[in-house]
Amino acid sequence: MLSKRIIPCLDVRDGKLTKGIKFQGNQDIGDPVETARRYYEEGADEIVFYDITASAEGRGIFLDVVERVAAEIFIPFSVGGGIASVSDMRAALLAGAEKVSVNSAAVKNPALLSEGANAFGAQAIVLGMDVRKTAVTAEIPSGYEVVIHGGRRPTGLDARAWAIRAEELGAGEICLNSIDADGTCDGYELTLTRMISDAVRIPVIASGGAGEPRHLVDAVTKGGASAALVASIVHYGRYTISDLKQALSDAGVPARTCW
């Protein structure tokens, strides 16, 4: 079994680290660059940054934050929010990001995934999926719908079908966020995670709901994820990255050693 990654997620709004529950009620909780540096020093495998209002506000991503982060940490990090073209991707990568995450823009223009993969390689292109449980219908047979613009706009897209298509188009990884579990600390949405992990061959990052170390173990064992995204569980000092890696190790799950 390949080592499983632990990836802190930093949501950024107006240049500040913020956190909410189920995409609502966000509160500013710190500086994203300082927080990224701390997680790097604690042994995070990667870090993800999202400009959570860029797409809804129709603007580009926070390149100044990307550049500041690149000067402070020396592990891979990805950025998302407001990336709507190959030129946007190039700007983010040149600013220091290892990967770019596209979500709303990919739904509106699926060819963006192919264009990005052709320009920079599939390993640099992450599909971000914000998903909400819904009624099973002919259009959404999985019972899980893709939602865009920071959880504000339902798309009518079936999550499983969209994940499969995105892989075919060139996405090299999927960051799968359950809106229903986001910020609840009640555990990842394992049914959704397993469904998507089984449907594609590319790595799937479980996101939304981590509150205890055992939740990460469940995500990578029961859910089949390649990595677990964490936010509240580390942002509020409940656990350190080292604590979470030890929990994986104790459960027999291979994880990279913290330095």
C-alpha positions in Angstrom: 0.0 0.0 0.0 1.3 3.4 -0.9 1.8 5.9 1.9 -1.3 7.9 2.6 -1.0 11.7 2.7 -2.3 14.2 5.2 -3.1 17.5 3.6 -4.2 20.6 5.6 -6.7 22.7 3.8 -6.6 26.5 4.2 -9.6 28.4 3.0 -8.7 32.1 2.3 -11.1 35.0 2.2 -9.8 38.6 1.7 -6.3 37.4 2.5 -7.2 35.8 5.8 -7.6 32.2 6.9 -11.2 31.4 7.4 -13.4 28.4 8.4 -17.1 27.7 8.3 -19.5 24.8 8.6 -21.2 23.3 5.5 -19.9 26.3 3.6 -21.6 28.8 5.8 -20.9 31.1 8.8 -17.2 31.6 8.0 -15.0 33.3 10.6 -11.5 34.6 10.2 -9.1 32.5 12.3 -5.6 33.5 11.3 -2.9 34.3 8.7 -2.7 31.7 5.9 1.0 32.1 5.3 1.9 31.7 9.0 -0.4 28.7 9.3 1.0 27.1 6.2 4.5 27.4 7.6 3.4 25.8 10.9 1.9 22.8 9.2 4.9 22.4 7.0 7.1 22.3 10.1 4.8 19.8 11.7 5.2 17.4 8.8 2.3 17.9 6.5 2.7 16.1 3.2 1.1 18.8 1.1 -1.1 21.9 1.6 -4.2 23.0 -0.3 -5.3 26.7 -0.5 -8.7 27.8 -1.7 -9.7 31.4 -2.4 -13.3 30.6 -1.4 -14.9 33.7 -3.0 -12.9 34.2 -6.2 -15.2 32.2 -8.5 -18.4 33.7 -7.1 -17.0 37.2 -7.3 -15.7 36.6 -10.8 -12.1 37.5 -10.1 -8.7 35.8 -10.3 -6.8 34.0 -7.6 -4.7 35.6 -4.8 -1.3 35.4 -6.5 0.3 37.5 -3.7 -0.6 34.8 -1.2 0.7 32.1 -3.5 4.1 33.8 -3.8 4.4 34.4 -0.1 3.6 30.8 0.7 6.1 29.5 -1.9 8.8 31.5 -0.1 7.9 29.8 3.3 7.2 26.2 2.7 9.1 23.4 0.8 6.4 20.8 0.2 4.0 20.6 -2.7 0.9 22.8 -2.4 -2.1 23.4 -4.7 -4.3 26.4 -5.1 -7.8 26.8 -6.3 -10.5 29.4 -6.7 -10.7 31.8 -9.6 -8.7 29.7 -12.0 -10.6 29.7 -15.2 -8.1 29.5 -18.0 -4.7 28.0 -18.9 -3.2 31.4 -18.4 -4.6 31.5 -14.9 -3.0 28.1 -14.3 0.3 29.2 -15.6 0.3 32.3 -13.4 -0.4 30.2 -10.3 2.3 27.7 -11.1 4.8 30.4 -11.9 4.0 32.0 -8.6 5.1 28.8 -6.8 2.2 26.3 -6.7 2.9 22.7 -7.6 -0.7 22.0 -8.7 -3.9 24.0 -9.6 -7.4 23.0 -8.5 -10.3 23.8 -10.8 -13.9 23.3 -9.8 -16.6 25.7 -11.0 -14.6 26.6 -14.1 -14.2 22.9 -15.1 -18.0 22.4 -14.8 -18.6 25.3 -17.1 -15.8 24.4 -19.5 -14.8 20.8 -19.2 -12.1 21.3 -21.9 -10.2 23.3 -19.4 -9.0 20.0 -17.8 -7.6 18.7 -21.1 -6.0 22.0 -21.9 -4.4 22.2 -18.5 -3.2 18.6 -18.7 -1.7 19.1 -22.1 0.1 22.3 -21.1 1.4 21.3 -17.7 0.9 17.5 -17.3 -2.0 15.7 -15.6 -0.1 15.6 -12.3 -0.6 19.4 -12.0 -4.3 19.4 -12.6 -6.7 18.7 -9.6 -10.4 18.5 -10.1 -12.1 20.0 -7.0 -15.6 18.6 -6.4 -18.0 20.1 -4.0 -20.8 17.5 -3.6 -24.2 17.4 -1.8 -26.4 14.4 -1.2 -29.7 14.7 -3.0 -32.6 12.5 -4.2 -31.8 9.7 -6.6 -33.2 10.7 -10.1 -32.6 9.7 -13.7 -30.2 12.7 -14.0 -28.4 12.0 -10.7 -28.5 8.2 -10.3 -25.8 8.2 -7.6 -27.8 10.5 -5.3 -24.9 12.9 -5.1 -24.9 16.2 -7.0 -22.0 18.5 -7.9 -22.5 22.1 -6.6 -20.4 25.1 -7.7 -19.6 28.6 -6.7 -18.7 27.7 -3.2 -21.8 25.6 -2.6 -24.1 28.3 -3.9 -25.2 26.8 -7.2 -26.4 23.3 -7.9 -25.5 21.9 -11.3 -27.7 18.9 -12.0 -24.4 16.9 -12.5 -24.1 13.4 -11.1 -21.0 13.3 -9.0 -19.9 9.8 -10.1 -20.4 10.5 -13.7 -18.5 13.9 -13.5 -15.5 12.2 -11.7 -15.3 9.6 -14.5 -15.5 12.2 -17.2 -13.0 14.5 -15.5 -10.4 11.6 -15.4 -11.0 10.9 -19.1 -10.4 14.6 -19.9 -7.1 14.7 -18.1 -7.5 15.4 -14.4 -4.7 13.8 -12.4 -6.3 13.9 -9.0 -9.7 14.6 -7.4 -10.3 16.5 -4.2 -13.7 15.4 -3.1 -15.4 17.6 -0.6 -18.7 16.7 1.0 -20.7 19.8 1.7 -22.9 17.9 4.1 -19.9 16.9 6.2 -17.8 20.0 5.9 -16.8 21.5 9.2 -19.0 19.2 11.2 -16.1 17.1 12.7 -18.4 14.1 12.5 -16.3 12.2 10.0 -15.9 12.0 6.3 -18.8 11.0 4.0 -17.5 7.5 3.4 -20.2 6.3 1.1 -19.4 9.2 -1.3 -15.7 8.7 -0.9 -15.8 5.0 -1.6 -18.1 5.5 -4.6 -15.7 8.0 -6.3 -12.5 6.1 -5.3 -13.9 2.9 -6.9 -15.1 4.8 -10.0 -11.7 6.3 -11.0 -8.0 5.2 -11.2 -6.6 8.6 -10.2 -5.9 9.5 -6.5 -8.9 10.8 -4.6 -8.5 13.1 -1.6 -11.2 12.8 1.0 -12.4 16.2 2.3 -15.0 17.4 4.8 -15.7 16.2 8.3 -12.5 15.2 10.0 -12.8 15.6 13.8 -11.0 12.6 15.3 -7.9 10.7 14.1 -10.0 7.6 13.5 -11.9 9.6 10.8 -8.7 9.8 8.7 -8.1 6.1 9.2 -11.7 5.4 8.0 -11.2 7.7 5.0 -8.2 5.8 3.6 -9.4 2.3 4.6 -13.2 2.2 4.4 -13.4 5.1 1.9 -10.4 4.1 -0.3 -9.0 7.6 -0.4 -5.3 8.2 -1.2 -5.2 11.2 1.1 -7.2 13.0 3.8 -7.8 16.7 3.8 -7.9 18.3 7.3 -9.0 21.7 8.5 -10.9 22.2 11.8 -9.2 19.2 13.4 -5.8 21.0 13.2 -6.8 24.7 12.9 -8.3 24.7 16.4 -5.4 22.9 18.0 -7.3 19.6 18.7 -4.5 17.6 17.1 -1.2 18.1 15.4 -0.1 16.6 12.1 2.2 14.3 14.0 -0.8 13.0 16.1 -2.7 12.2 12.9 0.2 10.4 11.3 0.7 8.4 14.5 -3.0 7.4 14.4 -2.5 6.1 10.8 0.6 4.2 11.8 -1.1 2.7 14.8 -3.9 1.5 12.5 -1.4 -0.2 10.2 -1.8 2.5 7.5 1.5 3.6 6.0 2.2 7.3 6.3 5.3 9.4 5.7 7.3 10.1 8.8 7.2 13.6 10.3 10.7 15.1 10.4 
